[in-house]
Each structure stands twice: as structure tokens, then as C-alpha cells.
């Protein structure tokens, strides 16, 4: 995915860099900056629906990101590497991308407690 919104990508990168994370109603997605990749990452409401097992509000999506932001960022970096996404190319995460990193984090945490 080169741009979650086509013509608005340059403005979205700037806005995401300024506010880090926000809701984009036009694409029903949470977006956050990936500054080291010079891009933004979008997570569609449907991914949050799967992760939260409810039809989430934008506020619930932002709250979930606030709780697991590092996991979202790790998932974005893993996808960039796995898919060899060129620098400056925007991307999106699916619920699978995020769940994969949530499971890894849980396994590491359980290993540390053992």
C-alpha cells in the first residue's frame, strides 16, 4: 500500500509526525508516524474490531494504541523488513500483524516470569 489516502499522503505524514497518532475518519483508520521510515502507518477499524472483539469507536482504537503503542510500532517495523517496503512508502497493519507481535511480547513476558 503506497498511500492510505492517495493525494493526502504528504499532508498525512506531516500531521502524523506532529500529533504522532490520530484517527482518520475518511479512511476509518488510526494512523501513526513511522519517522525512521519517513512514512505513516494505518490500522483500519476492522483490525481493531478483530483485536477488541467489538465494533470499536475511534476513541477505543486510540486507547488501545495508547496501551500497546510499542507493539504497533514493532509490528510496523517487522512488516517493513518482511515485505521490504521501500523507504518513504506508507503501509498498513492488519490484525494478524499486530496479534503476531502481541503474542511474541506475551511469550517473552511469560518467559521472564518463569
Rosetta constraint file for C-alpha pairs under 8 A:
AtomPair CA 1 CA 89 HARMONIC 7.68 0.50
AtomPair CA 1 CA 90 HARMONIC 6.51 0.50
AtomPair CA 1 CA 91 HARMONIC 5.43 0.50
AtomPair CA 1 CA 92 HARMONIC 6.94 0.50
AtomPair CA 2 CA 6 HARMONIC 7.85 0.50
AtomPair CA 2 CA 89 HARMONIC 5.33 0.50
AtomPair CA 2 CA 90 HARMONIC 5.15 0.50
AtomPair CA 2 CA 91 HARMONIC 6.47 0.50
AtomPair CA 3 CA 9 HARMONIC 5.79 0.50
AtomPair CA 3 CA 89 HARMONIC 7.19 0.50
AtomPair CA 3 CA 90 HARMONIC 5.27 0.50
AtomPair CA 3 CA 91 HARMONIC 6.97 0.50
AtomPair CA 4 CA 9 HARMONIC 7.09 0.50
AtomPair CA 4 CA 27 HARMONIC 7.39 0.50
AtomPair CA 4 CA 42 HARMONIC 6.73 0.50
AtomPair CA 4 CA 90 HARMONIC 7.06 0.50
AtomPair CA 4 CA 91 HARMONIC 7.30 0.50
AtomPair CA 4 CA 92 HARMONIC 7.49 0.50
AtomPair CA 5 CA 9 HARMONIC 6.10 0.50
AtomPair CA 5 CA 27 HARMONIC 7.07 0.50
AtomPair CA 8 CA 12 HARMONIC 5.93 0.50
AtomPair CA 9 CA 13 HARMONIC 6.08 0.50
AtomPair CA 9 CA 90 HARMONIC 7.98 0.50
AtomPair CA 10 CA 14 HARMONIC 6.44 0.50
AtomPair CA 11 CA 15 HARMONIC 6.10 0.50
AtomPair CA 12 CA 16 HARMONIC 5.82 0.50
AtomPair CA 12 CA 40 HARMONIC 7.41 0.50
AtomPair CA 13 CA 17 HARMONIC 6.06 0.50
AtomPair CA 13 CA 33 HARMONIC 6.70 0.50
AtomPair CA 13 CA 38 HARMONIC 7.76 0.50
AtomPair CA 13 CA 39 HARMONIC 6.04 0.50
AtomPair CA 13 CA 40 HARMONIC 5.64 0.50
AtomPair CA 14 CA 18 HARMONIC 6.31 0.50
AtomPair CA 15 CA 19 HARMONIC 6.18 0.50
AtomPair CA 15 CA 20 HARMONIC 7.71 0.50
AtomPair CA 16 CA 20 HARMONIC 4.78 0.50
AtomPair CA 16 CA 21 HARMONIC 5.88 0.50
AtomPair CA 16 CA 22 HARMONIC 7.08 0.50
AtomPair CA 16 CA 31 HARMONIC 6.87 0.50
AtomPair CA 16 CA 32 HARMONIC 5.49 0.50
AtomPair CA 16 CA 33 HARMONIC 5.06 0.50
AtomPair CA 16 CA 40 HARMONIC 6.88 0.50
AtomPair CA 17 CA 32 HARMONIC 7.62 0.50
AtomPair CA 17 CA 33 HARMONIC 5.37 0.50
AtomPair CA 17 CA 35 HARMONIC 7.11 0.50
AtomPair CA 20 CA 32 HARMONIC 5.34 0.50
AtomPair CA 20 CA 33 HARMONIC 5.53 0.50
AtomPair CA 21 CA 30 HARMONIC 6.99 0.50
AtomPair CA 21 CA 31 HARMONIC 5.61 0.50
AtomPair CA 21 CA 32 HARMONIC 4.30 0.50
AtomPair CA 21 CA 33 HARMONIC 6.89 0.50
AtomPair CA 21 CA 62 HARMONIC 7.74 0.50
AtomPair CA 22 CA 30 HARMONIC 5.70 0.50
AtomPair CA 22 CA 31 HARMONIC 5.66 0.50
AtomPair CA 22 CA 32 HARMONIC 6.71 0.50
AtomPair CA 22 CA 62 HARMONIC 7.16 0.50
AtomPair CA 23 CA 28 HARMONIC 7.36 0.50
AtomPair CA 23 CA 29 HARMONIC 5.88 0.50
AtomPair CA 23 CA 30 HARMONIC 4.45 0.50
AtomPair CA 23 CA 31 HARMONIC 6.26 0.50
AtomPair CA 23 CA 58 HARMONIC 6.36 0.50
AtomPair CA 23 CA 62 HARMONIC 7.40 0.50
AtomPair CA 24 CA 28 HARMONIC 5.76 0.50
AtomPair CA 24 CA 29 HARMONIC 5.34 0.50
AtomPair CA 24 CA 30 HARMONIC 6.02 0.50
AtomPair CA 24 CA 31 HARMONIC 6.93 0.50
AtomPair CA 25 CA 29 HARMONIC 6.65 0.50
AtomPair CA 27 CA 44 HARMONIC 7.48 0.50
AtomPair CA 28 CA 44 HARMONIC 5.97 0.50
AtomPair CA 28 CA 45 HARMONIC 5.73 0.50
AtomPair CA 29 CA 42 HARMONIC 6.00 0.50
AtomPair CA 29 CA 43 HARMONIC 5.28 0.50
AtomPair CA 29 CA 44 HARMONIC 4.15 0.50
AtomPair CA 29 CA 45 HARMONIC 5.36 0.50
AtomPair CA 30 CA 42 HARMONIC 5.65 0.50
AtomPair CA 30 CA 43 HARMONIC 5.23 0.50
AtomPair CA 30 CA 44 HARMONIC 6.44 0.50
AtomPair CA 30 CA 45 HARMONIC 7.40 0.50
AtomPair CA 30 CA 58 HARMONIC 7.66 0.50
AtomPair CA 30 CA 61 HARMONIC 7.07 0.50
AtomPair CA 30 CA 62 HARMONIC 7.05 0.50
AtomPair CA 31 CA 40 HARMONIC 6.55 0.50
AtomPair CA 31 CA 41 HARMONIC 5.48 0.50
AtomPair CA 31 CA 42 HARMONIC 4.35 0.50
AtomPair CA 31 CA 43 HARMONIC 6.33 0.50
AtomPair CA 32 CA 40 HARMONIC 5.63 0.50
AtomPair CA 32 CA 41 HARMONIC 5.45 0.50
AtomPair CA 32 CA 42 HARMONIC 6.67 0.50
AtomPair CA 33 CA 38 HARMONIC 7.91 0.50
AtomPair CA 33 CA 39 HARMONIC 6.27 0.50
AtomPair CA 33 CA 40 HARMONIC 4.50 0.50
AtomPair CA 33 CA 41 HARMONIC 6.28 0.50
AtomPair CA 34 CA 38 HARMONIC 6.16 0.50
AtomPair CA 34 CA 39 HARMONIC 5.36 0.50
AtomPair CA 34 CA 40 HARMONIC 5.39 0.50
AtomPair CA 34 CA 41 HARMONIC 6.67 0.50
AtomPair CA 34 CA 73 HARMONIC 7.59 0.50
AtomPair CA 34 CA 76 HARMONIC 7.91 0.50
AtomPair CA 35 CA 39 HARMONIC 6.28 0.50
AtomPair CA 35 CA 40 HARMONIC 7.74 0.50
AtomPair CA 37 CA 87 HARMONIC 5.30 0.50
AtomPair CA 37 CA 88 HARMONIC 5.76 0.50
AtomPair CA 37 CA 89 HARMONIC 7.74 0.50
AtomPair CA 38 CA 87 HARMONIC 6.49 0.50
AtomPair CA 38 CA 88 HARMONIC 4.66 0.50
AtomPair CA 38 CA 89 HARMONIC 7.53 0.50
AtomPair CA 39 CA 87 HARMONIC 7.58 0.50
AtomPair CA 39 CA 88 HARMONIC 4.98 0.50
AtomPair CA 39 CA 89 HARMONIC 5.78 0.50
AtomPair CA 39 CA 90 HARMONIC 4.86 0.50
AtomPair CA 39 CA 91 HARMONIC 7.63 0.50
AtomPair CA 40 CA 89 HARMONIC 7.96 0.50
AtomPair CA 40 CA 90 HARMONIC 5.07 0.50
AtomPair CA 40 CA 91 HARMONIC 6.60 0.50
AtomPair CA 41 CA 76 HARMONIC 7.17 0.50
AtomPair CA 41 CA 90 HARMONIC 5.86 0.50
AtomPair CA 41 CA 91 HARMONIC 4.89 0.50
AtomPair CA 41 CA 92 HARMONIC 5.11 0.50
AtomPair CA 41 CA 93 HARMONIC 7.09 0.50
AtomPair CA 42 CA 91 HARMONIC 6.41 0.50
AtomPair CA 42 CA 92 HARMONIC 4.50 0.50
AtomPair CA 42 CA 93 HARMONIC 6.38 0.50
AtomPair CA 43 CA 47 HARMONIC 6.54 0.50
AtomPair CA 43 CA 48 HARMONIC 7.67 0.50
AtomPair CA 43 CA 92 HARMONIC 5.68 0.50
AtomPair CA 43 CA 93 HARMONIC 5.27 0.50
AtomPair CA 43 CA 94 HARMONIC 6.66 0.50
AtomPair CA 44 CA 48 HARMONIC 6.96 0.50
AtomPair CA 44 CA 92 HARMONIC 7.83 0.50
AtomPair CA 44 CA 93 HARMONIC 7.77 0.50
AtomPair CA 44 CA 94 HARMONIC 7.56 0.50
AtomPair CA 45 CA 49 HARMONIC 6.18 0.50
AtomPair CA 45 CA 56 HARMONIC 7.16 0.50
AtomPair CA 45 CA 58 HARMONIC 7.85 0.50
AtomPair CA 45 CA 61 HARMONIC 7.51 0.50
AtomPair CA 46 CA 50 HARMONIC 6.39 0.50
AtomPair CA 47 CA 51 HARMONIC 6.26 0.50
AtomPair CA 47 CA 93 HARMONIC 7.95 0.50
AtomPair CA 47 CA 94 HARMONIC 5.60 0.50
AtomPair CA 47 CA 95 HARMONIC 4.50 0.50
AtomPair CA 48 CA 52 HARMONIC 5.74 0.50
AtomPair CA 48 CA 53 HARMONIC 7.81 0.50
AtomPair CA 48 CA 55 HARMONIC 7.96 0.50
AtomPair CA 48 CA 56 HARMONIC 6.76 0.50
AtomPair CA 48 CA 61 HARMONIC 6.41 0.50
AtomPair CA 48 CA 95 HARMONIC 6.88 0.50
AtomPair CA 49 CA 53 HARMONIC 5.38 0.50
AtomPair CA 49 CA 54 HARMONIC 5.29 0.50
AtomPair CA 49 CA 55 HARMONIC 5.21 0.50
AtomPair CA 49 CA 56 HARMONIC 5.98 0.50
AtomPair CA 50 CA 54 HARMONIC 7.36 0.50
AtomPair CA 50 CA 95 HARMONIC 6.46 0.50
AtomPair CA 51 CA 95 HARMONIC 6.29 0.50
AtomPair CA 51 CA 99 HARMONIC 7.50 0.50
AtomPair CA 52 CA 56 HARMONIC 7.39 0.50
AtomPair CA 56 CA 60 HARMONIC 5.74 0.50
AtomPair CA 56 CA 61 HARMONIC 6.45 0.50
AtomPair CA 57 CA 61 HARMONIC 6.42 0.50
AtomPair CA 58 CA 62 HARMONIC 6.26 0.50
AtomPair CA 59 CA 63 HARMONIC 6.04 0.50
AtomPair CA 60 CA 64 HARMONIC 6.10 0.50
AtomPair CA 61 CA 65 HARMONIC 6.22 0.50
AtomPair CA 62 CA 66 HARMONIC 6.09 0.50
AtomPair CA 63 CA 67 HARMONIC 6.35 0.50
AtomPair CA 64 CA 68 HARMONIC 6.18 0.50
AtomPair CA 64 CA 69 HARMONIC 7.88 0.50
AtomPair CA 65 CA 69 HARMONIC 4.83 0.50
AtomPair CA 65 CA 72 HARMONIC 7.23 0.50
AtomPair CA 68 CA 72 HARMONIC 6.48 0.50
AtomPair CA 69 CA 73 HARMONIC 6.22 0.50
AtomPair CA 70 CA 74 HARMONIC 6.06 0.50
AtomPair CA 71 CA 75 HARMONIC 6.07 0.50
AtomPair CA 71 CA 98 HARMONIC 6.99 0.50
AtomPair CA 71 CA 101 HARMONIC 6.03 0.50
AtomPair CA 71 CA 102 HARMONIC 6.44 0.50
AtomPair CA 71 CA 105 HARMONIC 7.84 0.50
AtomPair CA 72 CA 76 HARMONIC 6.21 0.50
AtomPair CA 72 CA 98 HARMONIC 6.12 0.50
AtomPair CA 72 CA 101 HARMONIC 7.82 0.50
AtomPair CA 73 CA 77 HARMONIC 6.27 0.50
AtomPair CA 74 CA 78 HARMONIC 6.09 0.50
AtomPair CA 74 CA 101 HARMONIC 7.04 0.50
AtomPair CA 75 CA 79 HARMONIC 6.12 0.50
AtomPair CA 75 CA 93 HARMONIC 7.49 0.50
AtomPair CA 75 CA 97 HARMONIC 5.86 0.50
AtomPair CA 75 CA 98 HARMONIC 5.70 0.50
AtomPair CA 75 CA 100 HARMONIC 7.79 0.50
AtomPair CA 75 CA 101 HARMONIC 5.93 0.50
AtomPair CA 76 CA 80 HARMONIC 6.16 0.50
AtomPair CA 76 CA 91 HARMONIC 7.90 0.50
AtomPair CA 76 CA 92 HARMONIC 7.87 0.50
AtomPair CA 76 CA 93 HARMONIC 6.78 0.50
AtomPair CA 76 CA 97 HARMONIC 7.96 0.50
AtomPair CA 77 CA 81 HARMONIC 6.31 0.50
AtomPair CA 78 CA 82 HARMONIC 5.94 0.50
AtomPair CA 79 CA 83 HARMONIC 5.74 0.50
AtomPair CA 79 CA 84 HARMONIC 7.76 0.50
AtomPair CA 79 CA 85 HARMONIC 7.78 0.50
AtomPair CA 79 CA 93 HARMONIC 7.96 0.50
AtomPair CA 79 CA 97 HARMONIC 7.46 0.50
AtomPair CA 80 CA 84 HARMONIC 5.45 0.50
AtomPair CA 80 CA 85 HARMONIC 4.90 0.50
AtomPair CA 80 CA 86 HARMONIC 7.81 0.50
AtomPair CA 81 CA 85 HARMONIC 6.86 0.50
AtomPair CA 85 CA 89 HARMONIC 6.59 0.50
AtomPair CA 93 CA 97 HARMONIC 5.82 0.50
AtomPair CA 93 CA 98 HARMONIC 6.93 0.50
AtomPair CA 94 CA 98 HARMONIC 6.59 0.50
AtomPair CA 95 CA 99 HARMONIC 5.89 0.50
AtomPair CA 96 CA 100 HARMONIC 5.92 0.50
AtomPair CA 97 CA 101 HARMONIC 6.81 0.50
AtomPair CA 98 CA 102 HARMONIC 6.21 0.50
AtomPair CA 99 CA 103 HARMONIC 6.06 0.50
AtomPair CA 100 CA 104 HARMONIC 6.35 0.50
AtomPair CA 101 CA 105 HARMONIC 6.11 0.50
AtomPair CA 102 CA 106 HARMONIC 6.15 0.50
AtomPair CA 103 CA 107 HARMONIC 6.09 0.50
AtomPair CA 104 CA 108 HARMONIC 6.19 0.50
AtomPair CA 105 CA 109 HARMONIC 6.11 0.50
AtomPair CA 106 CA 110 HARMONIC 6.10 0.50
AtomPair CA 107 CA 111 HARMONIC 6.08 0.50
AtomPair CA 108 CA 112 HARMONIC 6.27 0.50
AtomPair CA 109 CA 113 HARMONIC 6.44 0.50
AtomPair CA 110 CA 114 HARMONIC 6.34 0.50
